[in-house]
Amino acid sequence: MVKYNRLVMLLLALVLAASLTACTQPNESFNPTREIPPPEDPLPPMDFSMPFFDFPTIQPSAGSGTASDPWQISTPEHLAWIGNPGYPERLTGHYLLMNDITAPNNLVIAHVEAEVLQNDIARAGAGFLGSLDGNNHTITVNIYLPSIAGVGLFRLIGASGRVSNLSVVGQVDGHSVVGGLAAANEGEIISSTANVEVTGQYFDIGGLIGINNGFVQGSSAMGTVRGLGLVGGLIGLNIDTVEYSYATGNVDGLNVVGGLIGVCVGAVQNSFATGNVSGLQNIGGLVGAFDYGTVSSSVALGAVIESTDGAIGRIWGTGENNFAVNNHASAATLINGQPITGDGTHDNQHGQTATPEELATETFWRETMGWDFDEIWIWDSERSLPTLRGLPGAEIPLTYDYDAYNDEEA
């Protein structure tokens, strides 16, 4: 997948979000659980400037920051030490989380100057360019910056950055480009999860990532996600690649809202969403808007998809010039209170219909969907759903070597 520079990313987000200014006001039947301001004309300017917080910091006493000898992170002060904006060289180091940590309030790692996100004139190597191995531990976050754009535990994971084996829980509130784990990703997020309540005032809002222009594999989001537009249970705007991932939280917005991804112009495969999705227009059980991208071998399981005015579908709400294959949706899913009549097809916006009884069996996912239950997925008999091996909190350890698989596929 071709990488987009940051200017293209921002312009694409702005173009997609521009349709919000043309939305009519929602009628009284649309009532998200948290009040979201109606769209203004024009949208107010985004504030990318990050306020300075003087967090206590302590350099880790173990490790040296190399890939073979990473800094060992065991306290909130160690975590804040990584993201101290006065020491950008720390953003290229390698880190290993040694235990669960509660981050200082409003800690955002990888403070990037405003012009880095807004233009492509940024200093070389912006964002977090090192690696953080969560070691299957959890970071608890509480970030409340509703007027700031670019908010998450990581503001930007750069092209060489990598986050893996990490669980994030808590709450994240921001303006635009907001994610439970990362506001924006250009690198790799592997085997990580966010159980975070995410709220954005405007657009590019995701349970895991606000804007993804990188690689996401074997990851999930489980919290409720709310925003104005380009809102997704996992990712707000996906430009690159997502595979073997899922979202289980409910998703609320106005325009372009999806159970998994708000807007997909990249590739999604072997993924699913179970949350209810509601909004004004362009609402999909998996993807809100699906243009020039690919969605394959994925499943929408949400019980309710609601749109008060405009395009709606079990797989995607609106889209053109896209490629879809082997996608399925539950026969129990209601669109504006009504089931889809007929069987649907695997390559259209409603997907091939599968009964709840079929979806509750490993056989369906293994044989019909073609998912790998020997090395990637395991069957959760309590939920009657697939879950990922090695995901933080999973009982069965990871046996699948993602890096080796990617090398074989190359």
Secondary structure as UniProt FT lines:
FT   HELIX           6..18
FT   HELIX           19..22
FT   TURN            28..29
FT   STRAND          71..73
FT   HELIX           76..82
FT   TURN            85..86
FT   HELIX           88..92
FT   STRAND          94..97
FT   STRAND          101..102
FT   TURN            105..106
FT   HELIX           114..118
FT   STRAND          131..144
FT   TURN            146..147
FT   STRAND          154..157
FT   TURN            159..160
FT   STRAND          162..174
FT   STRAND          178..179
FT   STRAND          182..185
FT   STRAND          188..190
FT   STRAND          193..200
FT   STRAND          203..206
FT   STRAND          209..212
FT   STRAND          215..217
FT   STRAND          220..221
FT   STRAND          225..226
FT   STRAND          229..232
FT   STRAND          235..238
FT   STRAND          241..243
FT   STRAND          246..247
FT   STRAND          251..252
FT   STRAND          255..258
FT   STRAND          261..264
FT   STRAND          267..269
FT   STRAND          272..273
FT   STRAND          277..279
FT   STRAND          281..284
FT   STRAND          287..291
FT   STRAND          294..296
FT   STRAND          299..300
FT   STRAND          304..307
FT   STRAND          312..313
FT   STRAND          316..320
FT   STRAND          323..325
FT   STRAND          328..330
FT   TURN            331..332
FT   STRAND          334..335
FT   TURN            336..337
FT   STRAND          338..339
FT   TURN            346..347
FT   TURN            349..350
FT   STRAND          352..354
FT   HELIX           356..359
FT   HELIX           362..363
FT   HELIX           364..368
FT   TURN            373..376
FT   STRAND          377..380
FT   TURN            381..384
FT   STRAND          385..388
FT   TURN            389..390
FT   TURN            392..393
FT   HELIX           402..409
//
